[in-house]
Amino acid sequence: MVSSDFISKTSLANEKLLPPTHGRIKGETGNFLNVLGVVLIVLEIKSGKFHHAVHIVKDLHQAFILGLDFLRDNSAHIDFE
């Protein structure tokens, strides 16, 4: 998920949004947030490039949240030590 404020400050601001798969999502406080659409992005992490569809969310408090779907699809390993 990506906040609409964050997207508006990037080159993705002019991209045509794909229709959202969810109209609203429940935020961490229990409030419902509106999903404005989906945009396809390329994430560069270290030497890897990852293509991913992200939901643009109005009033999301974080700029960007990587979800479990991305982590699982890309076999991410998180070392908490």
ABEGO torsion letter per residue (X at the ends): XBBAAAAAABAAAABBBBBBABABBBBAAGBBBBBAEBBBBBBBBEABBBBBBBBBBBGBABABBBBAAAAAAAGBBBBAX
